[in-house]
């Protein structure tokens, strides 16, 4: 958000929510989804603290420097606006936040979209019913028009001793492949030329769903890494797979790279 200006009094306009988004691309997608839902519900997104009726801060809690940055962002929002909702990974440790800011409107963990929206609606009532046709089908994006992040799952089933991700973002929860492909199609139709596939463990995609089957464009695919790569490779755009770890089945993507369907 831009530096604050003097708050105006008795504004008679659409309720506006300020938004500060920190952390990794997965958190950015969370921010995009929350902002999209806020716009669907009739809220404005404020460009600065002064024009915001309340502020949502989407935090990171991965390493100490990220935690410090998140706490500084909360400090600034509280100082410049005063009405603050905190969400994101740092929200899994509310005691650390409440020790400094006991009067926050709400604190939630990562990818808890409905809880964030409920908190916004509680403290800033929804201005009108949704008008879906006022928004583009791809939703609100915080990236430039030519690329977009495509989140295919949340969480991770690995319990690595050096990693806190499962305790922050939960166990693996994959999106069905037809749901992912529907979003990918909307993004491409909107002008996106590069899809950046993200998750916590892309190689494990679909394991929690037992690789359930679904139809896309008349072809049956399984909800699994290689089938997703094949399906995305039909869209005619750059497909960049992030967070891919060396599971044995990952080698199957090499022919798709050789054909130019997936970026090396």
C-alpha positions, 0 to 999 in steps of 0.5 A: 500500500502507498504511504498514508494521507490524512484521513478524510472524515465522514466519507460517504462511499462504498466501504473500502478494504486495504490489503497488504500481501506478504510472503510466497506466491502461494500467499499471493494466490490467497490474497488474490482469492480474498480480494476477488471475493471482496470485490464480488461482495461489493467492497472497494480495494483501497490504495492507501491506509487513509481511504481504507475502512479497515486493513487486511494484512496477509502475513508470512511466518516461515523464517525469522526475517519474514516474521519480523517483516510481517510484524512490522507490516501489522505495526504500520497498519495499526498505527496508520489505520487502527482497524486491522485483520491479520491472516496468513502463516503468522496467524497460526501463532496468534499469541505472538501477534496479540502480545503486541496488538491485543485489539486486532479485529481478527486473526486467522491462519493461511488459506482461511478465506471464508473466515477472513471474509466473515471478519470483514463483513462483521466489522464492515458490513457488506455494501450490496449483494454480489454482481458477478458480471462486474468482475472478469471471469479470471478474478482479481490478479495481483500479477502483471497481465501476462503471467499468473500463479496457478495453485494446485494444492495446499499443505504437505504430507512430509514431516521434515524435521527442518520444515514448519510448513505442515504445521503452518499450512496443514496436510496435502489438500489437492484441487481436482484436476478439472477445477484446476484446468477450468481456472487455467482456461479462464486465465489463458482466455484473459491473456495470460501467456505463462502459467506458474504452477505452485503448491507446497509439493507439486510432485505429490499432487493428487495423492490425497485424492487417490488420483481421482479421475475427471474429464477435461475437453473430452479426455479423461485425466487423473488428478496427478502430476504428470496428467496435469502437465499433459493437460496444461501442455495443450493450452498453448502457453508457457507452463512452468512447474514450481516446487517439483521434488524428485519423486520417481514418476517426475521423470515422465515430464521430460518428454513433455519438456522436449516437445515444448509443452512444459518449460524445462 
